[in-house]
Amino acid sequence: MHAEGLAARNAGRDQLRSALQDAHARTWDILQDLTPEQWQVPCHPGINPPRWEYGHVAWFMEWWVLREARWNEHDELVPRVPSMLPGVDGWFDSGRIGHAERWTLDYAALSELRDYASRVLEGVLARLAHASEDDLYFTRLALFHADMHGEALTYMRQTLDYSAPRSPCVAAVAAADEEADVPGGRFRQGAAEGAGFVFDNEKWAHDTILEPFRISRHCVTNARFADFVEAGGYRDRRWWSDDGWVWRTQASMERPARWHKADGEWQQRWFGRWETLFPDHPVCHVNAFEAEAWCRWAGGRLPSEAEWERAADLALIAWGGSVWEWTADSFLPYPGFAPDPYREYSQPWFASHRSVRGGSFATQPRMHHPRYRNFYLPHRNDIFAGFRMCRPARR
């Protein structure tokens, strides 16, 4: 179990104060070295303009914590007080401002947005001294939201070929082919009531029946994925799902998008540079279709969400800190799902997205939790995602 993630969900006032200050500093740290030209980014489906990301994090915190936005009897989400910066709702409300529109808005100057973000933080910290437990829910939500966008800004830098904001620490995989035997039976999947902060898509714990299975203790490495590429795996229809083959054909893919060969050696494009592909690092920037194809080629499959969670609960797998992990499952609600006040967090993305688990090197450790369900469109290969393999139990 990842202790920091478990503790963060039950963080009290002092711990939240420190974590909020850390998240505020880290968000700016990812952006502070950008040149004026680098702040002006091209419209891209996988990223947002950095000025929008930065302002949105502060707006979200103010909206839920300081302005106390809540749903009224007319099913309208309304804040109790106006913003300390006029105009922000028209810039940073992700529920109303479409993705493409975020490149067209006349934002306040960056210096004004930095001052706004600092004042929001000061206001939230001042409220912590007398915050109720209900208030702490929204403060924790705003903290985790800031951490999510910090990761999004990190993969924005990767997407745009900017240098890394800090030295990325992707750990090598030891005993990459080692498997764990996981017993079958009844398993309580999801978050239990009273376990601290939970995201709405984790609600609530419910019984799942699992067959015994085997699961890789570590994620698939670059070396093992390169074997698939060199065996012609991208050209062999047998390994691909119908949707995966359509994607591979339309994208004309013969290898992972950020790979190429130079002088007979594989290299990877990593924050603006071609670097030697470390064979014992987990493969990164592959999508769900590529992960599925490799697993079929290797005689296995992706784990389901329940299988992944069960193995994590039993401490049978190493996870968190390298790459997100694709699962076999579409991102769907648990039985009896009801959205929390931030309704746009999960509900709009059910069925269209794929569940991922764990956490990447760019994910804050306080986000690591065995119940945490992240989700991306299955064709995306711009995120820090890899996978591990699952197989039937030995007979």
N, C-alpha and C positions, 0 to 999 in steps of 0.2 A: 504494500500500500504506500502511496505517496503522501507522507505526513503533512507536507506544506499545503497541499491541496485540500486535505481533510480539515486542517486547522483554519484555512482561509474562509471556509464556509460557515464556520462558527466564530469568526473573528469578532472580538469585542471592540470597544471604542478606541483603546490605545493601539491595538493591532491594525484597525482600519485606518486610523490617522497615519500611521507609518506607511501602510500599503498605498493609500491614496497619494501621498507625497511622492512615493516611488514611481507610481504609474504616471503621474504628471511629469516628472523629470524624464522618465524613459521615453515618453511620447515625443517630447521636444528633442531629446538626444538623437532620435532616429532621423530627425529633419534638420537639425541645426547647421549641418555642413553643406546643405544644398545651395548651389549657386542660383542666382535669379533665373537663369535659363532652365535649370532643373526643376524649379517649381512649376514651370509651364509644361505640363505633360500632355502627350497626345491622348485622345479619347480611346479607351481600351476597355473591352468588356469585363476584364478581371480586376481592374483597379479603379480607384477614385482619384480625383485631383488631390494632391497632398494638402492643399489649403482647406478643401472640403473635409477631409478626414480629421484634420486638426481641430477645426471649428466644431464639427459634429460631436466629437468626444466631449467637449466642454458643454455644448448645447444639451446633450443627452443628460449629463449630470445635473445641470441646472433645471431642466424640464421635469425630471422625476423627483429630485431631492429638494431643491430650493423652491421651485414653482409649484410643486405638489400636483402635477397633472394627474387627474383621475377621471374615470368614466362616470358620467352623470346619469340621471334617470332616463334621459333621451338617447342613451347610447352614444354620447359624444365625449370625446377625450378633451378635457379643457383644463388649463392651468389656473391656479388660484391667483397668481400674481404675474405681472408682466416681467419680461426679461430685463436684466440690467444692461443689455445691448440691443437697442431697437433694430429690427430687421432680421434677427437671427432665425426666426421661424420660417422666413421665406428663403433662407439659405441652407439650413442644416436639418430640417425635418425630413428624415429619410422616408417617412410614410407618404409625404406629399411631393417631394422633389425627386423626379425620375432620374435614372442614372445618367442619361445623355445630357439632361438639363444642367447637371452639376458643372459642366464645362462652360456654361454660357452666362453664369450669374456674375453680377457686379459686387464682389465681396468687399467687406471692409479691408483696410490695409492690414498686412500681417502683424505689424506692431500693435494695432488695435485688437486683433484677435488674441494675441499673446496676453495682453492686459486683461481681456475678457476671461480667458482660461484661468489666469492667476486669481482673479476676483471670485470666480466660481469656486475654485478650490478653497479659498479663504472662507467663503460663506459656508461651504459644506463642513469644513473642519470646525468652524464656530458652532454649528448645530450639533455636532457630535456629543458635546458635553451634556446635553439634555435630551438626546434622541431616544425615542421609544423603540421597542423591538420592531414594530412595524416600520419605523423610519430606517432602521438598520437594514431591513430587507432591500429598500431602494438604494441605499448607499452601497451595499454589497453588489447589487445589480450594476450600478454605475461603475464600480471598480472593475468588475469582470468585463464589462463592455469596453472600458478603456484598454484593458489588456488585449482583447480581441483585435481592436483597431491598431494597436501597436504591432501585432503580428502582421496585419494586413499591410501596414506601411513597410514592414521589412520585406515582404514578398513583392511589394511595389518596386522597391529598389532592385530586386533581382530581375523582375520583368523588364525594367527599363535599362538594364545593364549599368546601373549605378554601383559604386563601390559598396561594400558591406558597411553597415553602420557601426558594427563592432566585429571582432573576429568571431565568425560562426564556429561553434564548437559541436561538430557532429562526431559522435563517438564511433570508434570501430566496433564491429560485431564479433564477439568471441563465440566459438563453437556454433557457427551459423546454421549448421544442418541438424543440430540437436533438437529432438522433439520431446514433448511432455505428453504423458497419457492423462487424459481428463475423464473422471468418472461421469457416467450419465446419471439420470434421475431428475428429481424435482429441484428447480432452482428459482430463487426469488430474484427476478430481474427488475431493475429500476430502483428508484429512491424510496426509502421508508419514511413515513411521516415522523417528524421530530428529529430528523437527522441533520438539521441546520438548513442553510440556504440550498435550494434546488432550483434548477431551470424547469420551466413548465413541461418540456418534452421528456423529462425524467420521471414524471408523475404517472402513476404511483407504482410501488412494488407490486408485482403480480407473478403468479406461478408460471413457469415455463418448464416443459419436459424436454430434456436433452438426451440423445443417445450418446454413449461413450465415443470419444474422438481423440485424435492426436493433433497437436498444434505445435508449430515451430516456436522454440523458446525465444528466437530473435527474428528480426525482420530479414527479408531476402536481401542479399548483398549485391553490389555492383557486379562482382565477378560472376555470380550465379545468373544474374540477368543478362550479362554479356554472352553467356553460353547460349541462351535462347536466341539472342539477336544473331549470333554467328551461325547458328543451326538453321537459319532461315525462318524463324518463328513468325516474323511479321508478314511473310509471304504465304504462310500455310493456313488455309481457311479452317482447317480442323480445330485449331486452338481458340478460335474467336467466336463470341456470341454474335447473333445477327446484328444487334446494335453496334457492337464493337467492330465488326467487319465493315459496316457502313462508315463508321468514323475513320477507320484505318485507310479505307479506299479513298474517301473524299479528302482526307488530309495527306494522302500519299506518304504515309509514314513507313520507314524501314528500320527505325531505331528510335529510342527516346529523343524527344525534341531538342534537348540540350546536349546531345552527344555528337561527336564526330571523331574520325580517326586521323591522326597525324603521325607519319613515319611508322605506321603499323600499330600505334598505341591509341587506346581510347582516351579521349579527353572530354571534359564536361565544362560547359559555360557556367561560370560561378561568379556572380556579382561583377560582371564586366570583364572577366578574364577567362581565357581557356586554361584549365588546370588539368593535371594528370588525374585520371579517374581512379580514386583509391579503391582497390578491389575489395577491401574488407569493410567499407562503409555501406550503410543501407542504401539501396537504390532510392533516388528521390526524383520528383517531377515526372512520375508516371501516373497515368489516369487509371480509373477503375477497369476500363476495357483491357488495358495492357496488363494490369495485375491479374485479371481473370485468365487471360490467354497464357501467361507464364505458368499459372497454377495448373491449368489443364495440361500443358506441355510437360510439367514436372510430375504429373500423376496425382494432383490434389485439387483443392479449391480454396477460395477465400473463406474465412470463418464468418459465421453469422454474428450479429451483434451479441446475441445471448452467449454464444460460445466464447467470444472474445472476453465478455464481461465475467463469465464464470472462471476462465483461466486467469484473468487478472485478480479476481477475488481470492483465488487459491495461491497467488504469488508464484504461478508456474511460468509466467512469461515476463521478459524484460520489456518495459514500455515507457514512453514519455521521455522526451529530451532529444530525440533524433528526427523522426518523421511521423506525421500522422499516418494512420493505417486504414486503408480501404477495407470495408466489410462487404459481404455478399448481399446485404439488405438495402432496399430502398428506405429512405428516411420516412417513417410512418409514425402516427401517434400510438401511444400505448392505450390499452383499454380504458375507457372512461375519461380520456383526455379532455381538459378544459384549459383554454389559454389563460395565462396570468395577465396582469394589467398591460404589460408590453406585448400586445397581441401579435405584433408583426415579427416577433422573434422566431417563432417556429411554424405557426399555422400556414402561412403562405407558401411554404417550401415543402410541405408534405407531398410525397409521391414523385415529385420531379427531381429531387436530390437523392444522393446516396450517403448513407451514414459512414462516418469515419470515427475512429477511436484513438485514444492515447494522447498524443501531443508531439509537437516538433521542437527543434532546438530554439525556434523563435517564440515558442509558447511560454508564458511565464509559469514557473513551477507552481504557483498558487492556483493555476487553472487545472493542474493535473488531478484527475479524480476518476476512479473506475466507472462511475455512473455517467460521466460527462459525454454527451452525444453531440459531436460536431457534424456538419453536413455540407457537401459540395455537389455541384453538378458532376455527373460521372465522367464527362469528357474533359474535365479540367486537368491540365498537366502543368499549370503555373504555380500551384501551391506546393508546400513542402510535404508531399505525401509519398509513401511507399506502401508496403504490405508484408504480411506473413502468410504462410500456407497452413491449411488444415486438411486432415485426412481421416478416413474411418479408423476406428480402433483396431488394433491388432487382433486377429482371431486365433 
